[in-house]
Amino acid sequence: MWKPGTGHGMGIRRIMRSFENLSIRQKVLYSTVIMFFLIGMLSSLAYWLIFIPNLVEQIHQHGLRVAYSLVTRSRSYILSDNRPELTFRLFQKKMIEKDLSYIFITDSKNRILAHTFIGSIPSGIQAANILEKNEDEKIKLIKIKGESIYDGAVAIKTGITNIGVVHIGIGKKPVDALTKEVGLVLIMVTALIILLATLLSNLVANYISRPLSTLVRAMNDLCKGEIKELPPASQPKKCWEILKCDKEKCPAYMKEDLICWFMDGTLCHGHSLPKTLKKCYNCDVYKKLSGNEIVQLSSAFTEFIHTLQLKTKEIRTSEEKYRLLFNYDPNPLFVIEMKKGMILDVNDPALETYQYKREELARISILDLFHEEDAALFWKVVQNPVKEYFFLPKVRAKTRALSSFFVDVHARTAKLKDMGLPFLIISTVDITQRLEQETQLIQASKMATLGEMATGIAHELNQPLNVIKVGADYFEKMIKRGEKISEEDLSKVSRNVSDQVDRATDIINHLRNFGRKAEVNQYPVNVNEPVRDVFSLIGQQLILRNIEVNLDLDENLPKIMADKNRLEQIFLNLVTNARDAMDEKDRKALKILTIATKREKEDVVIVVSDTGVGMPKAIKERVFEPFFTTKEVGKGTGLGLSITYNLVKDFHGEIEVESTPDTGTTFKLSFPARNDEGSKDEQTFTH
Amino acid sequence: MRKFGWKINLYPFLIASLFFAASCHREESLSVEKTTPGVTNSEIKIGSSCALTGHASFLGVSYIHGAECYIDHINEKGGIHGRRIRLITYDDGYDPPRCVFNTQKLINEDRVFSLFCYVGTPTSVEIIPIVEEAEIPLLGLFTGANTLRHPFRKYIFNVRASYYQEISAMVKHLVEDLNFSRFAVFYQYDAYGLDGLTGTELALKKYGLKPVARGNYMRGTTDIEKALDLIIASDAEVVIMVGTYDPCAKFIKNARARGFKPVFHNVSFVGGNELARKLGCNGNGVFITQVVPSPDARALLSTADQYCSLLQKHFPDEKPSFVGLEGYINSKVLVKGLKWAGKGLTREGFIKALESMDEVCLGIGLPLSFGPKNHQGLDTVYFTEIKCGNLVLVTAWGSEE
């Protein structure tokens, strides 16, 4: 912006800025031309200030010398008043000194004795430049007929008497013409020099800027991602090729990215760098690199690009290798960023599994591949990662066509050097098949449990049957006796029978429910319900075995996300284990099974403890392993606690075990409480 | 990237051309139109400086008288375009300084229209720069010096042939017809003599010859002995003499006296009639080249006849001579030029009129021609021989004739 008052400074600055903006070629060109122009101006100035005054002075001095020479020659003629001879001398002198406009001699009375005027004597010329008495010579600029002339006067003396004066006239115009002519030549020479300098600097500028332009072009190509094979210099001969070197230990030997040991200073260690070899002077590498800085820069850049090409090739190879590994993983792999979970990269199996195209995946978040709730849960974990690596089991994923399947999610945060934000590498393992097997296993385990419980259940059914038998027997005895059954009794007994039938039906229904191959459901469940149900199945058994059951249930528990049937299986397993553990004890020993439910912070906690035989630490550590059992062969499957563990994990719960040998064992289960109670209905899906 | 190409390279040209434009402006001097000097309605002043006294006085006097008698004749007839010709003559005594002084005086003080009838090489040569500076025409010089002819002098008109022409014509006959090869040169040590020497050397060079001896004397003296010794010693067959009548006559006399009898040749400036008179019969066999025909040829040439009668009328005591006839011819050219220049007489006009003369008949048997680049009017050389004090035209050369 132009502001008044600052215009001058701004102008210079603007000029400087425009100069900055010029290309190097123009800079060199302009500065050379300006420099030579200034030199020309300075020399012209010097010419006008020094040379011209000097030249004029020289001319004056010469004029005076001519006058002095005439003084000596004319003295005798003046004394003898030989005017023709005097005139002749003057003319002869003037013929030699062609630059003089006139010569004349005056006598002591200032009358003209002789002169070289042709035509007429300018009037008053003898009075124009009069010597004072004490003066011997004088130069004065006078005007004759409008023409400026330097009149030089020199006194002619005999002894001390002044007998006359020699006057010489030096026209100012010829002097001016001479200086002008010399000036013109100077200007022409300067102009010629400027012209030559322009041409030369144009050449120099081109010489400088051409390699630079090539570099700039190459650099631009580089920025655009095109690494082109560079012309000639790109593949310089290597020193070992030139020298036919066999020093295999030399660092430059057979190295593509080192050019020449002499230039690079990469001669083998232990050897001092020798003077430039004779061979070097004829070596292309040396010649190329020992040139000026621009050539060196160009060479270095060429070499840099060459190295870059090599490195790029290496990187490409490496990239291909890892891409291959990436794609060869049978499990879908995702690279996502951690802000929105946008997918940065996927491998081929991911495309196959989720039935998306690569471009489509690049536009969506990984969360779009999971069911909403699972996605939320997953994202929660991602946002607050405890460890670099984390694992989420049984996450419900969906394909592009919205068909669901279960996956285990393995995730690892990663941060590459120089890549800014951290990202996440995610592997989703399709566990559908595994889940199938798991379900079968659970079923098998359940059947085994049922088998085990068969006696107990029979016992359980016996009681109502007995009651019905008693009722039936009573009716038969009364009929045999022919006694009339009172209305009251009839009604009482029939009601009793009906009750007992109901009870038996309940048990059977329950049993059938439990035995059913359950679907994987997660819905809000109050844990107290499955706990109570377990005892409806095996409560009688426990009583028979003198086991006291102590239920301490918190009736205000929040619900958890689980499957009631599965929870029942969990508790049944634990209770069965407790029963077995207490069975092993003395008949008279105190046998108490305690089941407590309570709320602990955000978790719902269920504690199952017995006063059984307990277990040593070594066993305790292995209880959740599949097929690990302490029971006699044929008595247990060894799968009970393992399945229990997996089931708890399925419901995102935790299971811990505390045990003291001979004292008892306590299992503590905790499940995350459901936050928004009742807002969501159960979600059921099968596969 | 932007390409400037040649656009920027034009700046130096631009700057240079600005300089040139500034410096090329030259002042032009205005020539002031003046009235022609020396010309009035009734008179044309013509100036001359020649030797009227001293050792060359015969030449100057004869020359001027020859010229004057025709001018007087014209004046008596009423002049040219009503103007009488006034010839102002100063005596320079064949002395260059005086000639220069006289010339300056004629131009500055007498303000003559034209210079006319100068006599002598050393004198005439000195006034060349003055003539050129004054831009005044100079017509008719009694000298054949090369300097007055080459380089071309715009203001100087030579009526007569040059010494080179005289000498080369003589040498041609001497070599080709008489088979001489040993030439010596006796010359006056000044512009005149040296011009003759150069002319001789050039003429001999054509035949692959060189002078066998060169002897000189100082102008105004008759110290010829040294030169004579030198030339006698060279055993020359021919002596080319470039001097005035006194020393030349002395040289010939002394040579003859010492038994040295080569062929003598003198150029026209020697003043043949005077030389013949001085030598008498001693001069027999001395050749003199002339640039005008003999005034004795009155029966053949009207001008010769006219000259003789006018001379008789105006200068009864004077005998007709080659020199006088030359002066007379000069006058004829002058009068013709003034006539042709018209009434509005200017120096330029006069020069143009002279230059327009082509094959003009002057009554001497051969025509005169000038031109814009030719100020040499006549080229003919006449050969004369002294026969007992008289000049006789040579009609036959050697035995082959």
Interface residues (C-beta under 8 A of the other chain):
Chain A: S23 Q26 L29 Y30 V33 F37 N82 R83 P84 E85 T87 F88 R89 F91 Q92 K94 M95 A114 H115 T116 F117 I118 G119 S120 I121 K173 K180 G183 L184 I187 M188 A191 I194 L195 A197 T198 L199 N202 S213 V216
Chain B: M1 R2 F4 I8 N9 Y11 P12 F13 I15 A16 F19 F20 S23 E27 D92 D95 P96 P97 R98 V100 F101 N102 Q104 I107 N108 E126 P129 I130 E133 A134
